[in-house]
Amino acid sequence: MAEQDKKVCAIECRKITKVFGQVVANDGIDLKVQYGEILALLGENGSGKTTLMNMLSGIYHPDSGQIFIGGKEVKINSPVDAMGLGIGMIHQHFKLVEAFQAMDNIILGVKGKKEKGKVTGEKIRAISHAYGLEIEPEKYVCDMSVSEKQTVEILKVLYRGAQILILDEPTAVLTPQETEKLFEILRKMKDKGCAIIIITHKLQEVLSISDRVTILRKGKSVGTVRTADCDARKLTELMVGRPVSLEIQRPPVKNCETILKVVDLTVDKADGSRAIDDISFDIRRGEILGVAGVAGSGQKELCEAIAGLLHACKGAILFNKENLLGKTPSEIIEKGVSMSFVPEDRLGMGLVASMGMTDNMLLKSYHKGKGPFIRRKPAGELAKRLIEKLAIATPGPETPVRLLSGGNVQKVLLGREIESSPSVLITAYPVRGLDINSSYTVYDLLNEQKSKNVAVMYIGEDLDVLLELSDRIMVLCHGKITGIVDAAKTTKEEIGMMMTGGHKAAVSE
């Protein structure tokens, strides 16, 4: 892009308003992004970030306000219109066909005459070289790492001529090394004149990659600041509207007694491939065992095996020296093993989308009742208590949970599991999709359980949080354990190396 073009505003939103029923998602929002700039978009859950980006990408239409692209007012009625204006959105969950080659995914849906074979590959390589993207056009997506798949997604929008990129939580499943590689690519794209908007809850990444930050609060834009003039604490205060502590406490482990011991566990996926490959570890009372690993390293299958949802090929899961393998989920729950597993399909497991909070609370306890009638009053009181304690945004405890935001759905699920007074609490990605304030509430809740002598297994994506919150960290790579280390004596870079199998550490006692 020519130097003079960089002075033209890539995107300008003026007084954008979007209303859903009685909910004002965006209330007169102003936003500006220059060519050759990286803008971070910050805000709590429900602040309107996704709604605003969905209007820029053509999924929603504003009820009022104006959108200018390159200085000209435009109407974006569809994603096709957005792409025609040079806007490309890269979603957190990749939209790729696993059975296709990278080349096929990149040109999929492109209208008009398409080049074939060698010509297409050469064009893709030319774009890759220009932006420092490393990809083999003929490689199948199913054989790619998470980082490679993300590269294909970026190439998809560049191939279509995008000069404005919107990235939604792009580092959620990347290692520190992969994150830094992505940031190098984004900086090169910025230098070539691209305008980039990045949505992330990771404040250190915002400070590292962005030039300016626009903060939304309760559907309104509260301001735009230069990143160089800010720190994490100031950004958080702007998001929340008040001072917030950003310290994660790590109380010392008072009890070294092992309560859950996994021995030589092997678990297969539904397609017959190996998910967990002969792993052994233990969890102690009153400690938080963090679990790190790139997406698909066996975390999901490990949770489901411990909870009795997935059959193990061999091994043992000993709870107070009693083997849990072969027991049903309800039998495991009765022994005090509580699992809060928040998968990608949040409402497909754990909660019933059409039910309100009260009935979803009953799912955990109805079998304990006596007689033919279900007592809903205690569940209703629990729901109200959780709404207040976790600041769950809902019209009331009888509102169907499918109408809540993803972050509030997670609060309902985690709150229910904690209130069941478990001996072992397994939490998989409990802060995924939560804003910074809600995330720290969850960390406090987990430490509260730890102080009650509960053994906590915390599967997370943010390595900074894993290092601060955990007592020990177990690293998984392709279903194997590459190390169990003392969180206070290791670094993010060492964890990242173990996540990719490039380094193995001795098991910490």
C-alpha positions as CSV (number, residue, x, y, z in Angstrom):
1,M,0.0,0.0,0.0
2,A,1.3,3.4,-0.9
3,E,2.6,5.6,1.9
4,Q,0.0,8.3,1.3
5,D,-2.8,5.8,1.6
6,K,-1.8,5.0,5.1
7,K,-3.0,8.4,6.2
8,V,-6.6,7.5,5.1
9,C,-8.6,6.0,8.0
10,A,-9.2,2.3,7.2
11,I,-12.3,2.0,9.3
12,E,-14.3,4.7,11.0
13,C,-17.5,3.9,13.0
14,R,-19.7,6.8,14.0
15,K,-22.4,6.5,16.6
16,I,-23.0,2.8,15.8
17,T,-26.1,1.4,17.7
18,K,-27.4,-2.1,17.7
19,V,-30.4,-3.3,19.8
20,F,-31.6,-6.8,20.4
21,G,-35.1,-6.7,21.9
22,Q,-34.6,-4.7,25.1
23,V,-30.9,-5.2,25.2
24,V,-28.7,-2.3,23.8
25,A,-25.6,-4.2,22.6
26,N,-23.9,-1.2,21.0
27,D,-24.8,2.3,22.2
28,G,-23.5,5.1,19.9
29,I,-20.0,3.5,19.5
30,D,-17.2,5.5,17.8
31,L,-14.2,3.6,16.5
32,K,-11.2,4.5,14.2
33,V,-8.5,2.3,12.8
34,Q,-5.7,3.6,10.5
35,Y,-4.0,1.6,7.8
36,G,-0.6,0.5,9.1
37,E,-1.9,0.2,12.7
38,I,-2.8,-2.5,15.1
39,L,-5.8,-1.6,17.4
40,A,-6.7,-3.8,20.3
41,L,-10.4,-4.0,21.3
42,L,-11.0,-4.6,25.0
43,G,-14.1,-5.0,27.2
44,E,-15.8,-7.2,29.7
45,N,-18.2,-10.0,28.6
46,G,-21.3,-8.4,27.2
47,S,-19.5,-5.0,26.4
48,G,-20.4,-5.3,22.7
49,K,-17.1,-6.2,21.1
50,T,-18.4,-9.2,19.1
51,T,-21.5,-7.4,18.1
52,L,-19.5,-4.5,16.7
53,M,-17.1,-6.8,14.8
54,N,-20.0,-8.8,13.4
55,M,-21.4,-5.6,11.9
56,L,-18.0,-4.8,10.3
57,S,-17.9,-8.4,8.9
58,G,-21.5,-8.2,7.6
59,I,-23.1,-10.7,9.9
60,Y,-25.3,-8.0,11.7
61,H,-26.5,-4.6,10.4
62,P,-26.4,-1.5,12.6
63,D,-29.8,0.0,13.6
64,S,-28.3,3.5,13.3
65,G,-24.9,5.1,12.7
66,Q,-22.4,5.2,9.9
67,I,-19.5,3.0,8.8
68,F,-16.7,4.5,6.6
69,I,-14.1,2.3,4.8
70,G,-11.1,4.2,3.3
71,G,-12.9,7.5,3.9
72,K,-16.1,6.5,2.0
73,E,-19.4,5.6,3.7
74,V,-20.5,2.1,3.1
75,K,-23.4,-0.4,3.8
76,I,-22.2,-3.9,4.7
77,N,-25.1,-6.2,4.1
78,S,-23.2,-9.5,4.1
79,P,-19.8,-11.2,4.6
80,V,-19.4,-11.0,0.8
81,D,-19.8,-7.3,1.0
82,A,-17.3,-7.1,3.8
83,M,-14.7,-9.1,1.8
84,G,-15.4,-6.9,-1.3
85,L,-14.4,-3.9,0.9
86,G,-11.2,-5.6,1.9
87,I,-12.3,-6.7,5.4
88,G,-11.4,-10.2,6.5
89,M,-12.3,-11.8,9.9
90,I,-10.3,-14.6,11.4
91,H,-12.4,-16.4,14.0
92,Q,-11.1,-18.1,17.1
93,H,-12.5,-21.5,16.0
94,F,-11.0,-22.3,12.6
95,K,-13.4,-22.7,9.6
96,L,-11.4,-25.1,7.6
97,V,-12.2,-28.4,5.8
98,E,-9.8,-30.9,7.4
99,A,-9.9,-33.3,4.5
100,F,-8.8,-30.6,2.0
101,Q,-5.3,-29.3,1.2
102,A,-4.4,-25.8,2.4
103,M,-4.6,-24.6,-1.3
104,D,-8.2,-25.9,-1.6
105,N,-9.3,-24.2,1.7
106,I,-7.7,-20.9,0.6
107,I,-9.5,-20.7,-2.7
108,L,-12.8,-22.3,-1.5
109,G,-15.7,-20.0,-2.2
110,V,-13.8,-17.6,-4.4
111,K,-16.0,-16.5,-7.2
112,G,-14.9,-16.3,-10.9
113,K,-12.3,-18.3,-12.7
114,K,-9.8,-20.0,-10.4
115,E,-6.3,-20.9,-11.3
116,K,-5.5,-24.6,-10.8
117,G,-2.5,-26.5,-9.5
118,K,0.9,-25.0,-10.0
119,V,-0.4,-21.4,-10.7
120,T,-2.5,-21.3,-7.5
121,G,0.4,-22.7,-5.5
122,E,2.7,-20.1,-6.8
123,K,0.3,-17.3,-6.0
124,I,-0.2,-18.6,-2.5
125,R,3.6,-18.9,-2.0
126,A,4.1,-15.3,-3.3
127,I,1.6,-14.0,-0.7
128,S,3.2,-16.2,2.0
129,H,6.7,-14.8,1.2
130,A,5.4,-11.2,1.2
131,Y,4.1,-11.5,4.7
132,G,6.4,-14.0,6.2
133,L,3.9,-16.8,6.4
134,E,5.2,-20.3,6.2
135,I,2.9,-22.9,4.6
136,E,2.9,-25.7,2.1
137,P,-0.1,-25.2,-0.2
138,E,-0.3,-29.0,-0.9
139,K,-0.3,-30.0,2.8
140,Y,-3.6,-31.4,4.1
141,V,-5.2,-29.5,7.0
142,C,-5.7,-32.6,9.0
143,D,-1.9,-33.0,9.2
144,M,-1.3,-29.4,10.3
145,S,-0.5,-28.0,13.7
146,V,-2.8,-25.4,15.3
147,S,-0.3,-22.6,14.3
148,E,-0.3,-23.8,10.7
149,K,-4.1,-23.9,10.5
150,Q,-4.2,-20.3,11.7
151,T,-1.7,-19.4,9.0
152,V,-4.1,-20.9,6.4
153,E,-6.9,-18.8,7.8
154,I,-4.8,-15.6,7.5
155,L,-3.9,-16.6,3.9
156,K,-7.5,-17.2,3.1
157,V,-8.4,-13.5,3.7
158,L,-5.1,-12.2,2.1
159,Y,-5.8,-14.3,-1.0
160,R,-9.1,-12.5,-1.3
161,G,-7.4,-9.1,-1.1
162,A,-8.2,-8.1,2.5
163,Q,-6.3,-5.1,3.8
164,I,-8.3,-4.9,7.0
165,L,-8.1,-7.9,9.4
166,I,-10.1,-8.7,12.5
167,L,-8.7,-11.4,14.7
168,D,-10.9,-12.9,17.5
169,E,-8.8,-14.4,20.4
170,P,-6.1,-15.5,17.9
171,T,-3.7,-16.8,20.6
172,A,-6.1,-18.8,22.7
173,V,-4.6,-22.2,21.6
174,L,-1.0,-21.2,20.7
175,T,2.2,-21.8,22.6
176,P,4.3,-18.8,23.6
177,Q,6.6,-19.5,20.7
178,E,3.7,-19.7,18.2
179,T,2.2,-16.5,19.7
180,E,5.4,-14.6,19.1
181,K,5.6,-16.0,15.6
182,L,2.0,-14.8,14.9
183,F,2.9,-11.3,16.3
184,E,5.9,-11.1,14.0
185,I,3.5,-11.8,11.1
186,L,1.0,-9.2,12.3
187,R,3.8,-6.6,12.6
188,K,5.0,-7.3,9.1
189,M,1.4,-7.0,7.8
190,K,1.1,-3.7,9.7
191,D,4.4,-2.5,8.0
192,K,2.9,-3.3,4.6
193,G,-0.1,-1.1,5.3
194,C,-2.7,-3.5,6.7
195,A,-5.1,-2.3,9.4
196,I,-5.5,-4.9,12.1
197,I,-8.1,-5.2,15.0
198,I,-7.3,-7.8,17.6
199,I,-9.7,-9.0,20.3
200,T,-8.1,-10.6,23.3
201,H,-8.5,-10.8,27.1
202,K,-4.7,-11.2,27.5
203,L,-3.5,-7.8,28.6
204,Q,0.2,-8.6,28.2
205,E,-0.5,-9.4,24.6
206,V,-2.4,-6.2,24.1
207,L,0.6,-4.3,25.5
208,S,3.0,-6.2,23.3
209,I,1.3,-6.0,19.9
210,S,-1.0,-3.0,19.7
211,D,-0.5,0.7,18.9
212,R,-3.8,1.8,20.4
213,V,-6.5,0.3,22.5
214,T,-10.2,1.0,22.3
215,I,-12.2,0.1,25.5
216,L,-15.9,-0.8,25.5
217,R,-18.0,-0.9,28.7
218,K,-21.7,-1.9,28.8
219,G,-22.1,-1.3,25.1
220,K,-20.4,2.1,25.0
221,S,-16.9,3.2,24.0
222,V,-15.3,4.7,27.0
223,G,-12.2,5.8,25.2
224,T,-9.2,5.0,23.0
225,V,-5.6,5.3,24.5
226,R,-2.1,4.9,23.2
227,T,-0.7,1.5,24.3
228,A,2.6,3.1,25.2
229,D,0.9,5.3,27.8
230,C,-0.8,2.3,29.6
231,D,-0.1,-0.7,31.7
232,A,-2.3,-3.7,32.6
233,R,-3.8,-2.1,35.7
234,K,-4.9,1.1,33.9
235,L,-6.5,-0.9,31.1
236,T,-8.4,-3.1,33.6
237,E,-9.7,0.0,35.4
238,L,-10.9,1.5,32.1
239,M,-12.7,-1.8,31.3
240,V,-14.3,-2.3,34.7
241,G,-14.8,1.2,35.8
242,R,-13.0,0.8,39.1
243,P,-9.6,-0.4,40.5
244,V,-9.2,-4.2,40.2
245,S,-6.5,-6.4,41.8
246,L,-4.5,-8.3,39.2
247,E,-2.6,-10.5,41.7
248,I,-3.3,-14.2,41.8
249,Q,-2.6,-15.6,45.2
250,R,-0.8,-19.0,45.6
251,P,-1.3,-20.2,49.2
252,P,1.2,-22.8,50.2
253,V,0.2,-26.5,50.0
254,K,-0.5,-27.7,53.6
255,N,-1.2,-31.3,52.9
256,C,0.9,-33.7,50.8
257,E,-1.6,-36.5,50.9
258,T,-2.4,-38.0,47.5
259,I,-6.1,-38.3,46.9
260,L,-6.2,-39.1,43.2
261,K,-3.6,-41.2,41.4
262,V,-3.6,-42.0,37.7
263,V,-1.5,-45.1,36.8
264,D,-0.5,-46.1,33.2
265,L,-3.7,-44.6,31.8
266,T,-4.4,-45.2,28.1
267,V,-7.4,-43.8,26.3
268,D,-8.4,-43.9,22.6
269,K,-10.5,-41.4,20.7
270,A,-13.7,-42.3,19.0
271,D,-11.9,-42.9,15.7
272,G,-9.6,-45.4,17.3
273,S,-6.5,-43.2,17.4
274,R,-4.6,-42.8,20.7
275,A,-5.6,-39.8,22.9
276,I,-3.9,-40.6,26.1
277,D,-0.8,-42.8,25.9
278,D,0.3,-44.6,29.1
279,I,0.4,-41.6,31.5
280,S,0.8,-41.6,35.3
281,F,0.5,-38.7,37.8
282,D,-1.2,-37.8,41.1
283,I,-3.1,-34.9,42.6
284,R,-2.8,-34.0,46.3
285,R,-5.2,-32.5,48.7
286,G,-5.1,-28.8,48.9
287,E,-3.0,-28.3,45.7
288,I,-3.7,-26.9,42.2
289,L,-2.2,-29.1,39.5
290,G,-2.1,-27.1,36.3
291,V,-2.3,-28.9,33.0
292,A,-0.7,-27.3,29.9
293,G,-0.7,-28.5,26.3
294,V,-1.6,-27.3,22.8
295,A,-5.2,-28.1,21.7
296,G,-5.9,-31.7,21.1
297,S,-3.1,-33.1,23.3
298,G,-5.5,-35.3,25.3
299,Q,-6.9,-32.8,27.8
300,K,-10.5,-33.5,26.9
301,E,-10.2,-37.3,26.9
302,L,-8.3,-37.2,30.3
303,C,-11.2,-35.2,31.8
304,E,-13.8,-37.6,30.4
305,A,-12.0,-40.7,31.5
306,I,-11.7,-39.4,35.1
307,A,-15.4,-38.5,35.1
308,G,-16.4,-41.9,33.8
309,L,-17.6,-40.5,30.5
310,L,-15.0,-42.3,28.4
311,H,-13.8,-45.9,28.5
312,A,-10.1,-46.4,29.2
313,C,-8.1,-49.1,27.4
314,K,-5.9,-49.8,30.4
315,G,-4.6,-48.4,33.6
316,A,-6.1,-47.2,36.8
317,I,-7.6,-44.1,38.3
318,L,-7.4,-44.4,42.1
319,F,-9.5,-42.2,44.3
320,N,-8.4,-42.8,47.9
321,K,-6.9,-46.0,46.6
322,E,-10.2,-47.2,45.1
323,N,-10.2,-47.7,41.3
324,L,-12.8,-45.5,39.5
325,L,-12.4,-47.2,36.1
326,G,-15.7,-48.9,35.1
327,K,-17.8,-46.8,37.4
328,T,-20.6,-44.6,36.1
329,P,-20.5,-40.8,36.3
330,S,-23.1,-40.7,39.1
331,E,-21.1,-43.3,41.1
332,I,-18.0,-41.2,40.7
333,I,-19.8,-38.0,41.8
334,E,-21.1,-39.8,44.9
335,K,-17.5,-40.5,45.9
336,G,-16.8,-36.7,45.8
337,V,-15.0,-36.4,42.4
338,S,-16.6,-33.3,40.8
339,M,-15.8,-32.3,37.2
340,S,-16.4,-28.9,35.7
341,F,-15.6,-29.6,32.0
342,V,-16.3,-26.7,29.7
343,P,-16.0,-28.0,26.1
344,E,-16.3,-26.0,22.9
345,D,-19.9,-27.1,22.8
346,R,-20.7,-25.6,26.3
347,L,-24.4,-26.4,26.2
348,G,-23.9,-29.9,24.8
349,M,-22.4,-31.2,28.1
350,G,-23.1,-30.2,31.6
351,L,-26.1,-27.9,31.1
352,V,-29.4,-28.1,29.4
353,A,-29.8,-25.0,27.1
354,S,-33.6,-24.8,27.4
355,M,-33.6,-24.9,31.2
356,G,-33.1,-22.1,33.6
357,M,-30.4,-21.9,36.3
358,T,-32.7,-23.5,38.9
359,D,-33.3,-26.7,36.9
360,N,-29.7,-26.9,35.8
361,M,-28.7,-26.8,39.5
362,L,-31.1,-29.8,40.0
363,L,-29.2,-31.9,37.5
364,K,-26.4,-32.4,40.0
365,S,-28.6,-33.2,43.0
366,Y,-32.0,-34.5,42.0
367,H,-30.9,-38.2,42.5
368,K,-30.3,-37.4,46.2
369,G,-33.9,-36.6,46.9
370,K,-36.3,-38.9,48.7
371,G,-39.8,-39.7,47.5
372,P,-41.5,-39.0,44.1
373,F,-41.3,-35.2,44.3
374,I,-38.4,-33.0,43.4
375,R,-37.7,-30.1,45.8
376,R,-36.9,-27.1,43.6
377,K,-36.7,-24.5,46.4
378,P,-33.0,-25.3,47.5
379,A,-31.9,-25.3,43.9
380,G,-33.6,-21.9,43.4
381,E,-31.9,-20.5,46.4
382,L,-28.6,-21.8,45.1
383,A,-29.2,-20.2,41.7
384,K,-29.9,-16.8,43.3
385,R,-26.8,-17.2,45.5
386,L,-24.6,-17.9,42.5
387,I,-26.1,-15.0,40.5
388,E,-25.0,-12.6,43.3
389,K,-21.6,-14.3,44.1
390,L,-20.4,-14.6,40.5
391,A,-22.2,-11.5,39.1
392,I,-24.0,-13.7,36.5
393,A,-25.8,-11.4,34.0
394,T,-29.3,-12.9,33.7
395,P,-32.9,-11.6,34.0
396,G,-33.5,-14.3,36.6
397,P,-32.8,-17.9,37.7
398,E,-35.6,-19.2,35.4
399,T,-34.3,-17.7,32.2
400,P,-33.0,-20.4,29.8
401,V,-29.2,-20.6,29.9
402,R,-29.1,-20.6,26.1
403,L,-30.0,-16.9,26.3
404,L,-26.9,-16.1,28.4
405,S,-23.6,-15.0,27.0
406,G,-20.9,-17.7,26.8
407,G,-19.0,-16.3,29.8
408,N,-22.1,-16.3,32.0
409,V,-22.8,-19.9,30.9
410,Q,-19.4,-20.8,32.2
411,K,-20.0,-19.1,35.5
412,V,-23.2,-21.1,35.9
413,L,-21.4,-24.4,35.3
414,L,-18.4,-23.7,37.5
415,G,-20.5,-22.3,40.3
416,R,-22.7,-25.4,40.3
417,E,-19.7,-27.7,40.5
418,I,-18.0,-25.8,43.3
419,E,-21.2,-25.7,45.3
420,S,-21.4,-29.6,45.3
421,S,-18.5,-29.6,47.8
422,P,-16.2,-31.9,45.9
423,S,-13.0,-33.6,47.2
424,V,-11.5,-33.3,43.7
425,L,-12.4,-30.5,41.3
426,I,-11.4,-30.8,37.6
427,T,-11.8,-27.6,35.7
428,A,-11.1,-27.5,32.0
429,Y,-10.7,-24.0,30.5
430,P,-12.9,-22.4,33.2
431,V,-12.1,-18.8,32.2
432,R,-12.3,-19.4,28.4
433,G,-14.4,-16.4,27.1
434,L,-14.4,-14.6,30.4
435,D,-13.3,-11.0,30.8
436,I,-10.4,-10.1,33.1
437,N,-12.6,-9.3,36.1
438,S,-14.6,-12.5,35.9
439,S,-11.4,-14.5,35.4
440,Y,-9.9,-13.3,38.6
441,T,-13.2,-14.1,40.4
442,V,-12.7,-17.7,39.2
443,Y,-9.1,-17.8,40.3
444,D,-10.2,-16.7,43.8
445,L,-12.8,-19.4,43.8
446,L,-10.3,-22.1,42.9
447,N,-7.9,-20.9,45.6
448,E,-10.9,-20.9,48.1
449,Q,-11.4,-24.6,47.2
450,K,-7.7,-25.2,47.7
451,S,-7.9,-23.7,51.2
452,K,-10.7,-26.2,51.9
453,N,-8.3,-29.0,51.2
454,V,-9.8,-29.8,47.8
455,A,-7.5,-31.2,45.1
456,V,-7.9,-29.0,42.0
457,M,-6.8,-29.9,38.5
458,Y,-6.8,-26.8,36.3
459,I,-6.5,-27.2,32.5
460,G,-5.7,-23.8,31.1
461,E,-4.5,-22.0,28.0
462,D,-2.8,-18.9,29.5
463,L,0.6,-19.9,30.6
464,D,1.1,-16.8,32.7
465,V,-2.0,-17.8,34.7
466,L,-0.9,-21.4,35.0
467,L,2.5,-20.3,36.4
468,E,0.9,-17.9,39.0
469,L,-2.0,-20.1,40.0
470,S,-0.7,-23.7,40.0
471,D,1.6,-25.4,42.5
472,R,2.7,-28.0,39.9
473,I,2.3,-28.0,36.2
474,M,1.8,-31.2,34.1
475,V,2.6,-30.7,30.4
476,L,0.9,-32.9,27.7
477,C,2.1,-33.4,24.2
478,H,0.4,-35.8,21.8
479,G,-1.2,-37.7,24.7
480,K,2.1,-38.1,26.6
481,I,3.5,-36.3,29.7
482,T,6.6,-34.4,28.8
483,G,7.1,-33.1,32.3
484,I,5.6,-32.3,35.7
485,V,7.4,-29.3,37.2
486,D,7.3,-26.9,40.1
487,A,5.4,-23.8,38.9
488,A,7.5,-21.5,41.0
489,K,10.8,-22.9,39.5
490,T,10.0,-22.9,35.8
491,T,9.4,-20.4,33.0
492,K,6.8,-19.9,30.3
493,E,9.4,-20.6,27.6
494,E,10.3,-24.0,29.2
495,I,6.6,-24.9,29.4
496,G,6.2,-23.9,25.7
497,M,9.1,-26.1,24.7
498,M,7.6,-29.1,26.5
499,M,4.2,-28.4,24.9
500,T,5.7,-29.0,21.5
501,G,7.7,-32.0,22.6
502,G,11.0,-30.1,22.0
503,H,12.1,-30.6,25.7
504,K,11.3,-33.0,28.5
505,A,11.6,-32.3,32.2
506,A,12.0,-34.5,35.1
507,V,8.9,-35.1,37.2
508,S,8.7,-32.8,40.2
509,E,7.9,-34.3,43.5
